[in-house]
Amino acid sequence: MLKKFHKFLFADLDDTLFQSLEKCEGRGLPIEAAAFLKDGSPISYTTPGQRAFLAFAQDGMTMIPTTARNLNAFQRVGIDFHSYAVLDYGGVILLPDGSVDQEWLEHMRGAMQAALPGLQELAGLIDAWAGRTGFGNRARLIEDFDTPFYLVVKDPQKIAANLEPIERDVVQPWIDDGGRDYFIHRNGNNLAILPKALNKSHAVAHVSARLRAEHGDILTFGMGDSKSDARFMAACDYAIVPSRTQLAGLTLETL
């Protein structure tokens, strides 16, 4: 008799289960709103294929969102989830009842407080560079549950190439000159600098251990679109890579 495994899908959200209107344009597909701004207006959408995949996955697996979104942004996603959730690049874990995993949060708070001075120093360097060059944005420190997690810089004109000089002339030299406890995640108009202690893979390992304690034998799937997802996907039994994404371009589409 085939042994029964409980199946869990750790799934990134943005650009994996849904994406911006700009990334839907030109495909001629009927789209539906999937995530919303604070004023209630839609910001992200699903295609028919994505909705079909969601139905397929939810029919046989328990889905666990594994996202960079903070709690507020996660609560504005119009998809129902009923198990754990990994937020803030792995900095926060929600339990199935929606409460915070306090043990994990306290662990991450200690690591993030140790990383905070470096993030503040780099933010100052980025903002000084922006002042000298006329770049129209500043580094933003992303916090959740009174805990600082990482820096993010976006180009206000949504021109991803405008972030290249910041990464090349400010961030990478800073990392090379002593900031080796941090790493860069770049995807489109999003330049993030994260402490190495902050990684979705650490949180996925923690949740997977809890799931094994609760259910015994489990089978895990990881799904994501970007390089920052690769480590948590590799920690799962199987990996799912959506086409036309950063990760697909680095792996499947280059073969």
C-alpha positions as CSV (number, residue, x, y, z in Angstrom):
1,M,0.0,0.0,0.0
2,L,1.3,3.5,-0.9
3,K,2.3,5.4,2.2
4,K,0.3,8.6,2.7
5,F,2.2,11.8,3.0
6,H,0.8,15.1,4.1
7,K,1.8,17.6,1.3
8,F,2.7,21.2,1.8
9,L,3.5,23.9,-0.7
10,F,5.7,26.8,0.4
11,A,4.8,29.4,-2.2
12,D,6.2,32.9,-2.8
13,L,3.4,35.4,-3.7
14,D,4.4,38.4,-5.8
15,D,5.4,37.4,-9.3
16,T,4.7,33.7,-8.4
17,L,1.0,33.4,-7.6
18,F,0.1,36.9,-9.0
19,Q,1.9,39.9,-10.5
20,S,1.5,43.6,-11.3
21,L,-0.8,44.9,-14.1
22,E,2.2,45.9,-16.1
23,K,3.5,42.3,-16.2
24,C,0.0,41.1,-17.3
25,E,-0.3,43.5,-20.2
26,G,0.2,42.3,-23.7
27,R,-0.8,38.7,-22.8
28,G,-4.4,39.1,-23.8
29,L,-5.7,37.1,-20.8
30,P,-8.6,37.8,-18.5
31,I,-7.2,38.9,-15.1
32,E,-8.6,39.1,-11.7
33,A,-7.4,41.3,-8.7
34,A,-5.5,39.3,-6.1
35,A,-3.8,41.9,-3.9
36,F,-4.7,45.5,-2.9
37,L,-3.4,48.8,-1.8
38,K,-4.3,50.3,1.6
39,D,-7.1,52.3,-0.1
40,G,-8.6,49.1,-1.5
41,S,-7.6,49.6,-5.1
42,P,-6.1,46.5,-6.8
43,I,-2.3,46.3,-7.3
44,S,-1.7,42.7,-8.3
45,Y,-3.6,40.2,-10.5
46,T,-3.9,36.6,-11.4
47,T,-4.1,35.0,-14.9
48,P,-6.4,32.1,-15.7
49,G,-3.4,29.8,-15.5
50,Q,-2.5,31.0,-12.1
51,R,-6.0,30.6,-10.9
52,A,-6.1,27.1,-12.2
53,F,-2.8,26.3,-10.5
54,L,-4.2,27.7,-7.2
55,A,-7.2,25.4,-7.5
56,F,-5.0,22.4,-8.3
57,A,-2.6,23.1,-5.4
58,Q,-5.3,23.8,-2.8
59,D,-7.1,20.6,-3.8
60,G,-4.2,18.3,-2.8
61,M,-1.8,20.4,-0.8
62,T,-1.7,22.8,2.1
63,M,-0.3,26.1,0.9
64,I,2.0,28.1,3.1
65,P,2.8,31.6,1.8
66,T,6.5,32.4,1.9
67,T,6.9,36.1,1.1
68,A,8.8,39.3,1.6
69,R,5.5,41.0,2.4
70,N,5.0,42.3,6.0
71,L,1.8,41.6,7.9
72,N,-0.1,44.6,6.6
73,A,0.7,43.9,3.0
74,F,0.0,40.2,3.5
75,Q,-3.4,40.9,5.0
76,R,-4.3,42.7,1.7
77,V,-3.8,39.6,-0.4
78,G,-7.2,38.2,-1.6
79,I,-6.3,34.5,-1.3
80,D,-7.3,32.4,1.6
81,F,-4.6,30.5,3.5
82,H,-5.3,28.2,6.4
83,S,-1.9,27.1,7.8
84,Y,1.4,28.7,8.7
85,A,2.7,31.8,6.9
86,V,6.2,33.1,6.4
87,L,6.5,36.9,6.1
88,D,9.3,39.5,5.9
89,Y,11.7,37.3,4.0
90,G,11.5,34.8,6.8
91,G,11.7,37.2,9.7
92,V,8.1,36.5,10.9
93,I,6.1,33.3,11.1
94,L,2.4,33.2,11.6
95,L,0.8,30.2,13.2
96,P,-2.3,28.5,11.7
97,D,-4.5,30.6,14.0
98,G,-3.0,33.8,12.7
99,S,-1.0,34.6,15.8
100,V,2.8,35.2,15.7
101,D,5.3,32.5,16.5
102,Q,6.8,34.3,19.4
103,E,9.7,32.0,19.9
104,W,10.8,32.6,16.2
105,L,10.2,36.3,16.5
106,E,12.4,36.7,19.6
107,H,15.1,34.7,17.9
108,M,15.0,37.0,14.8
109,R,14.8,40.2,16.9
110,G,18.2,39.4,18.4
111,A,19.7,38.7,15.0
112,M,18.1,41.8,13.5
113,Q,19.2,44.1,16.3
114,A,22.8,43.0,15.7
115,A,22.4,43.7,12.0
116,L,20.7,47.1,12.5
117,P,23.8,49.3,12.8
118,G,25.1,48.1,9.4
119,L,21.7,48.7,7.7
120,Q,21.6,52.2,9.2
121,E,25.2,52.9,8.0
122,L,24.4,51.7,4.5
123,A,21.1,53.7,4.4
124,G,23.1,56.8,5.2
125,L,25.5,56.1,2.3
126,I,22.7,55.5,-0.1
127,D,20.8,58.7,0.9
128,A,24.0,60.7,0.6
129,W,24.6,59.3,-2.9
130,A,21.0,60.1,-3.8
131,G,21.5,63.7,-2.6
132,R,24.6,64.1,-4.7
133,T,23.2,62.6,-7.9
134,G,19.6,63.8,-7.8
135,F,18.2,60.3,-7.5
136,G,14.6,60.8,-6.5
137,N,14.3,58.3,-3.7
138,R,15.8,57.1,-0.4
139,A,16.7,53.8,1.2
140,R,13.7,52.6,3.3
141,L,14.2,50.4,6.4
142,I,11.5,47.7,6.4
143,E,10.2,47.0,9.9
144,D,7.4,44.7,11.2
145,F,6.4,43.8,14.8
146,D,8.7,46.6,16.0
147,T,11.7,44.8,14.4
148,P,13.9,46.2,11.6
149,F,14.6,43.6,8.9
150,Y,16.1,45.0,5.7
151,L,16.6,47.9,3.4
152,V,14.9,48.5,0.1
153,V,15.4,51.1,-2.7
154,K,13.1,51.6,-5.6
155,D,13.3,54.0,-8.6
156,P,10.3,56.4,-8.4
157,Q,10.1,56.2,-12.3
158,K,10.0,52.4,-12.1
159,I,13.1,52.2,-14.3
160,A,15.0,49.2,-13.0
161,A,18.2,50.3,-14.7
162,N,18.4,53.4,-12.6
163,L,19.2,51.2,-9.6
164,E,22.3,49.8,-11.2
165,P,24.6,52.7,-10.1
166,I,23.5,52.4,-6.5
167,E,24.2,48.7,-6.4
168,R,27.6,49.1,-8.3
169,D,28.9,52.3,-6.7
170,V,27.5,52.2,-3.2
171,V,26.1,48.9,-2.0
172,Q,28.6,46.4,-3.5
173,P,31.7,48.4,-2.4
174,W,30.2,48.6,1.1
175,I,29.7,44.8,1.3
176,D,33.2,44.2,-0.1
177,D,34.7,46.5,2.5
178,G,33.3,44.8,5.5
179,G,29.6,44.3,5.1
180,R,29.9,40.6,4.4
181,D,27.2,39.7,6.8
182,Y,24.7,41.2,4.3
183,F,23.6,40.3,0.8
184,I,21.9,42.0,-2.2
185,H,18.7,40.8,-3.7
186,R,17.8,42.6,-7.0
187,N,14.7,41.8,-9.0
188,G,13.3,44.4,-11.3
189,N,12.6,47.7,-9.7
190,N,13.5,46.4,-6.3
191,L,17.0,46.6,-4.7
192,A,17.0,45.0,-1.2
193,I,19.9,44.6,1.2
194,L,19.4,41.9,3.8
195,P,21.3,40.5,6.7
196,K,22.4,37.0,6.0
197,A,20.6,35.9,9.1
198,L,17.4,36.8,7.4
199,N,16.4,34.2,4.8
200,K,13.2,32.4,3.9
201,S,15.0,29.1,4.0
202,H,15.6,29.4,7.8
203,A,11.9,30.0,8.4
204,V,10.9,27.2,6.1
205,A,13.2,24.8,7.9
206,H,11.6,25.9,11.2
207,V,8.1,25.4,9.9
208,S,8.9,22.1,8.3
209,A,10.2,20.8,11.6
210,R,7.0,21.8,13.3
211,L,4.9,20.2,10.5
212,R,6.9,16.9,10.9
213,A,6.2,16.9,14.6
214,E,2.5,17.5,14.0
215,H,1.9,15.2,11.0
216,G,4.8,12.7,10.8
217,D,5.8,12.0,7.2
218,I,5.4,15.1,5.0
219,L,6.2,16.0,1.4
220,T,7.3,19.6,0.7
221,F,7.2,21.7,-2.4
222,G,8.8,25.1,-2.9
223,M,7.7,27.6,-5.4
224,G,9.2,31.0,-6.2
225,D,10.2,33.4,-9.0
226,S,13.5,34.9,-7.9
227,K,17.0,34.2,-6.7
228,S,16.0,35.0,-3.1
229,D,13.6,32.1,-3.3
230,A,16.1,29.5,-4.4
231,R,17.4,28.5,-1.0
232,F,14.1,27.8,0.5
233,M,13.0,25.9,-2.6
234,A,16.1,23.8,-2.5
235,A,15.3,22.9,1.1
236,C,12.0,21.3,-0.1
237,D,11.6,17.9,-1.6
238,Y,10.5,19.4,-5.0
239,A,10.9,22.8,-6.5
240,I,8.4,24.6,-8.9
241,V,9.6,27.5,-11.0
242,P,7.1,29.6,-12.9
243,S,8.0,30.5,-16.5
244,R,9.0,34.0,-17.5
245,T,10.5,34.8,-14.1
246,Q,14.0,35.7,-12.9
247,L,14.7,32.2,-11.6
248,A,13.4,30.5,-14.7
249,G,15.8,32.8,-16.7
250,L,18.7,31.7,-14.6
251,T,17.9,28.0,-14.8
252,L,15.4,26.4,-17.1
253,E,15.4,29.0,-19.9
254,T,19.2,28.9,-20.3
255,L,19.5,25.2,-20.9
